[in-house]
Amino acid sequence: MKVFADEGPWLFGRRTDLAAFGGSALLAFALLGVGAGLGILEADAPDWVWLGAVLAVDVAHVWSTLFRVYLDGTEVRRRPLLYVGAPAALYGLGVLLYAFGSAVFWTVVAYLAVFHFVRQQVGWVRLYHRRERTSGRREDRWLDELATYAATVWPLVWWHGHLPRSFHWMLDGDFVVGLSADVAAWTFPAYVGVLALWLLRQLVRWRSDAPPSPGKVLLVLTTAACWYVGIVALDGDFAFTVTNVLIHGVPYLVLTYRYGRARAEHEPRARTLRRVLGGGVLAFLALVVLLAALEETLWDRYVWHDREHLFGSGGSLESFALALLVPALALPQLTHYLLDGFVWRRGGMPPAHRQT
């Protein structure tokens, strides 16, 4: 198995791309339909949504970084300062931030998450653009990225101008208040104009001898739809959860699984990857979901105490213990955010697995 398809407009292949990018968005909107039918569209996410979307996709995809880095001893030895030093430094910074107060810590983490979610969509668009015949044209690359930023950043601007909402990114009150709602109104024409210009350009290209990648078009359209509906059109934790995490986590799980399999097949020294992935995709999913469940058990028992009916009761910790534990529990997430900015770049991947 290769990480990316050898050639053509698709990243992994037509069927896989449609399932990962289109299927995750289709599932999100199908769940919105279910939520509307159950009368919970703008309510809190019930346990079955939280378990399926947050634990089994959002938290699990963070742990899938193991298959890109930490289950591959050769890769760890290739850049030990990054892979070993980064978590140690992040933990120290996390403890320092928490010393200024839990609100400061979670605000910083929330904005790091926002940055990560936005940049991941831009990263997918860049990968698609490299496969197009017009990949050398700066104006097309710039327009693709500008449209993706518009699709993600403007809903965030609107959100900041309409605080408080009935949902949050990490914790209630994690976003900075004070932005006027007028800013979103003033920038709305630019938001619509950029997306309209991008769509017109894709239609023009489709009638030429250098059509756009259908996967890229699907990605930008589903990103715009999910971010607008989940943040602007609807006001509920259920709607935000299903539109936010599925299109983010599902494609990443596909990427890390394909990378791990390719690495296990082509790297003789990747014995741990081969053993773990010997059971195929089910073994991959079982491991990351199990680790996600373990992490969430610790969070709930010792920090949140929100789902004792799922995770059991735990003890109440003093502030000093929380200042050490919370950054430790957040470390997989923070490490994922940091490493994701390095490991998927062409220069950051082993030569045999780089996307051309």
C-alpha positions in Angstrom: 0.0 0.0 0.0 1.2 3.5 -0.9 0.5 6.6 1.2 -0.6 8.6 -1.8 -1.7 7.5 -5.3 1.0 7.6 -7.9 -0.7 10.1 -10.2 -4.0 11.6 -11.1 -6.1 14.3 -9.4 -6.9 12.2 -6.3 -4.7 12.0 -3.2 -5.3 8.4 -2.1 -7.5 7.3 -5.0 -11.0 8.2 -6.1 -12.9 5.8 -3.8 -10.8 6.6 -0.7 -10.9 10.3 -1.2 -14.7 10.4 -1.7 -15.2 8.3 1.4 -12.7 10.3 3.6 -13.7 13.8 2.6 -17.1 13.5 1.1 -18.2 10.6 3.3 -17.3 12.4 6.6 -19.2 15.5 5.5 -22.2 13.4 4.4 -22.2 11.6 7.7 -22.1 15.0 9.5 -25.2 16.3 7.6 -27.0 13.0 8.0 -26.5 13.3 11.8 -27.9 16.8 11.6 -31.0 15.3 10.1 -31.1 12.8 12.9 -30.7 15.5 15.4 -33.5 17.6 13.9 -35.7 14.6 14.0 -34.9 13.9 17.7 -35.3 17.6 18.6 -31.6 17.9 19.7 -30.2 19.8 16.8 -29.3 22.8 19.0 -28.9 20.9 22.3 -25.9 19.4 24.0 -24.4 16.3 22.3 -25.8 13.1 23.8 -23.5 10.4 25.0 -23.8 8.4 21.7 -22.6 11.4 19.7 -19.8 12.2 22.2 -18.6 8.6 22.2 -18.8 8.3 18.4 -17.5 11.7 17.3 -15.4 13.1 20.1 -13.8 10.0 21.7 -13.7 7.6 18.7 -12.7 10.2 16.1 -11.4 13.5 17.6 -9.4 12.1 20.5 -8.5 8.9 18.6 -7.1 10.8 15.6 -4.7 12.6 18.0 -3.4 9.2 19.1 -3.0 8.1 15.5 0.2 10.3 15.5 1.8 7.2 17.0 1.6 5.5 13.6 3.4 8.4 12.0 6.2 8.8 14.6 6.4 6.9 17.8 5.7 3.3 16.7 8.5 3.7 14.1 11.9 3.5 15.8 13.7 4.5 12.7 11.7 7.7 12.3 12.2 8.6 16.0 16.0 8.1 15.6 15.9 10.3 12.4 14.8 13.4 14.4 15.1 12.6 18.1 15.3 16.3 19.2 11.9 17.0 17.7 10.2 13.8 18.7 11.5 13.5 22.2 12.3 17.1 23.0 8.9 18.6 21.8 6.7 16.7 24.3 9.1 17.5 27.2 9.1 21.2 26.2 5.3 21.3 25.7 4.7 19.8 29.1 6.9 22.4 30.8 5.2 25.2 29.0 1.8 23.7 29.9 2.6 23.6 33.6 3.8 27.2 33.3 0.6 28.3 31.6 -1.5 26.5 34.1 0.3 28.3 36.9 -1.2 31.5 35.6 -4.7 30.0 35.9 -6.7 27.3 34.3 -8.5 29.9 32.2 -5.3 31.0 30.6 -4.2 27.5 29.9 -7.5 26.6 28.1 -7.7 29.8 26.2 -4.2 29.1 24.7 -5.1 25.5 24.0 -8.3 26.5 22.3 -6.6 28.9 20.0 -3.9 26.3 19.2 -6.7 23.9 18.3 -8.4 26.5 16.1 -5.1 27.2 14.3 -4.5 23.5 13.8 -8.0 22.8 12.5 -7.8 25.7 10.0 -4.3 24.8 8.8 -5.2 21.1 8.3 -7.8 22.1 5.8 -5.3 24.3 4.0 -2.8 21.5 4.0 -5.2 19.2 2.3 -5.8 21.8 -0.4 -2.1 22.3 -1.0 -1.7 18.5 -1.5 -4.5 18.5 -4.0 -3.1 21.5 -5.8 0.2 19.8 -6.5 -1.6 17.2 -8.5 -3.3 19.6 -10.8 -2.0 20.6 -14.2 -2.0 24.2 -13.1 0.1 23.5 -10.0 2.7 25.9 -11.2 0.2 28.8 -11.4 0.5 31.0 -8.3 -2.9 32.6 -8.8 -4.7 29.3 -8.6 -2.7 28.2 -5.5 -3.4 31.5 -3.8 -7.1 31.4 -4.6 -7.5 27.9 -3.4 -5.8 28.7 -0.1 -7.7 32.1 0.2 -11.0 30.3 -0.3 -10.1 27.7 2.4 -9.1 30.4 4.8 -12.3 32.3 4.1 -14.4 29.2 4.6 -12.8 28.6 8.1 -11.8 32.0 9.4 -14.9 34.1 8.7 -17.2 31.7 10.7 -14.7 32.1 13.6 -14.9 35.9 13.3 -18.7 35.7 13.4 -18.5 33.4 16.4 -16.2 35.9 18.3 -18.6 38.7 17.5 -21.6 36.8 18.8 -20.3 35.4 22.1 -21.6 33.8 24.2 -22.9 30.9 22.2 -24.4 27.6 23.4 -21.3 25.7 22.5 -17.5 26.3 22.9 -14.3 24.9 21.4 -12.8 23.5 24.6 -14.4 25.0 27.7 -17.1 27.6 28.2 -15.4 31.0 28.1 -12.2 29.9 26.3 -12.5 32.4 23.5 -11.6 36.1 24.1 -14.6 38.3 24.2 -14.8 41.9 22.9 -15.0 41.6 19.1 -17.9 43.6 17.7 -20.5 41.8 15.7 -20.1 44.6 13.2 -16.7 43.1 12.1 -18.4 40.0 10.9 -21.1 42.0 9.1 -18.4 44.2 7.4 -16.3 41.2 6.3 -19.3 39.1 5.1 -19.2 40.5 1.6 -15.5 39.6 1.3 -16.2 36.1 2.6 -19.0 35.5 0.0 -16.9 37.2 -2.7 -13.8 35.1 -2.2 -15.9 31.8 -2.3 -17.8 33.0 -5.3 -14.7 34.0 -7.2 -13.1 30.6 -6.3 -16.2 28.7 -7.5 -16.3 30.7 -10.7 -12.6 29.9 -11.3 -13.3 26.2 -10.8 -16.2 26.3 -13.3 -14.0 28.0 -15.9 -11.2 25.5 -15.4 -13.7 22.6 -15.7 -14.4 23.8 -19.3 -10.7 24.0 -20.1 -8.0 21.4 -20.7 -6.7 21.8 -17.1 -9.7 20.9 -14.9 -9.4 21.2 -11.1 -9.1 18.2 -8.9 -12.6 17.0 -8.0 -11.2 16.1 -4.6 -10.1 19.6 -3.9 -13.4 21.1 -5.0 -15.2 18.6 -2.7 -12.9 19.5 0.2 -13.4 23.3 -0.1 -17.1 23.0 -0.5 -17.6 20.6 2.4 -15.4 22.7 4.6 -17.4 25.8 3.8 -20.7 24.1 4.4 -19.7 22.4 7.7 -18.1 25.4 9.2 -20.9 27.7 8.3 -23.7 25.4 9.4 -22.0 24.2 12.6 -20.9 27.7 13.8 -23.1 30.3 12.2 -26.4 28.8 11.1 -27.0 26.6 14.2 -26.3 27.2 17.9 -25.8 24.0 19.7 -23.1 21.6 20.9 -24.6 18.7 18.9 -24.5 20.5 15.6 -21.0 22.0 16.2 -19.6 18.6 17.3 -20.7 16.6 14.3 -19.8 19.3 11.7 -16.5 20.1 13.3 -14.7 16.9 14.3 -15.8 14.4 11.6 -14.4 16.2 8.5 -11.2 16.9 10.6 -10.6 13.5 12.2 -11.7 11.0 9.6 -9.4 12.0 6.8 -6.5 12.2 9.2 -7.2 8.7 10.4 -7.1 7.5 6.8 -3.8 9.3 6.3 -2.1 7.9 9.3 -3.3 4.4 8.7 -2.1 4.4 5.1 1.2 5.9 6.2 1.7 3.3 8.9 0.9 0.4 6.4 3.2 1.8 3.8 6.0 2.3 6.3 5.5 -1.3 7.7 5.7 -2.7 4.2 8.7 -0.8 2.9 10.8 -0.2 6.0 12.5 -3.4 7.2 13.2 -2.1 10.6 9.6 -1.0 11.3 8.8 -4.2 13.2 6.5 -2.6 15.8 4.3 -1.1 13.1 4.1 -4.5 11.3 3.1 -6.3 14.5 0.4 -3.7 15.4 -0.9 -3.4 11.8 -0.9 -7.1 11.2 -4.6 -7.0 12.1 -5.3 -4.4 9.5 -7.5 -1.4 9.9 -9.5 -2.9 12.8 -6.3 -3.3 14.8 -5.4 0.3 14.0 -8.7 1.6 15.1 -8.9 -0.6 18.2 -5.6 0.8 19.5 -6.3 4.5 18.9 -9.8 4.2 20.3 -8.6 2.3 23.4 -6.0 4.9 24.1 -8.6 7.6 23.6 -10.9 5.9 26.0 -8.1 5.6 28.6 -7.3 9.3 28.2 -10.9 10.3 28.6 -11.3 8.1 31.6 -8.5 10.0 33.4 -9.9 13.3 32.3 -13.4 12.5 33.6 -12.4 10.8 36.8 -9.9 13.4 38.0 -10.7 16.7 36.2 -14.2 17.0 34.6 -16.4 14.6 36.6 -19.1 15.0 33.8 -19.7 11.3 32.8 -19.4 9.2 35.9 -22.0 6.9 34.4 -19.5 6.1 31.7 -16.1 6.3 33.4 -16.8 5.8 37.0 -16.1 8.2 39.9 -12.7 9.5 40.7 -11.1 11.6 43.3 -11.0 15.4 43.6 -7.5 16.7 43.3 -5.9 19.7 44.9 -4.9 22.7 42.6 -1.2 21.7 42.7 -1.9 18.2 41.5 -4.2 19.5 38.8 -1.5 21.9 37.6 0.7 18.8 37.0 -2.0 16.4 35.7 -3.9 18.6 33.3 -0.9 19.5 31.1 0.1 15.8 31.1 -3.3 14.8 29.9 -3.3 17.5 27.3 0.2 16.5 26.1 -0.9 14.0 23.4 -3.2 16.8 21.9 -0.5 19.5 22.1 2.2 17.2 20.7 -0.1 16.3 17.8 -0.7 20.0 17.1 3.0 20.7 17.0 4.3 17.7 15.1 1.5 18.0 12.5 3.2 21.2 11.3 6.4 19.3 10.6 5.9 15.6 9.7 3.6 15.9 6.7 5.7 18.4 4.8 7.6 17.0 1.8 10.9 17.7 3.5 9.6 16.2 6.8 8.7 12.7 5.3 11.1 9.9 4.5 12.0 10.1 0.8 10.1 6.9 -0.1 6.9 8.2 1.2 6.8 11.8 0.0 3.9 13.0 -2.0 5.0 14.3 -5.4 
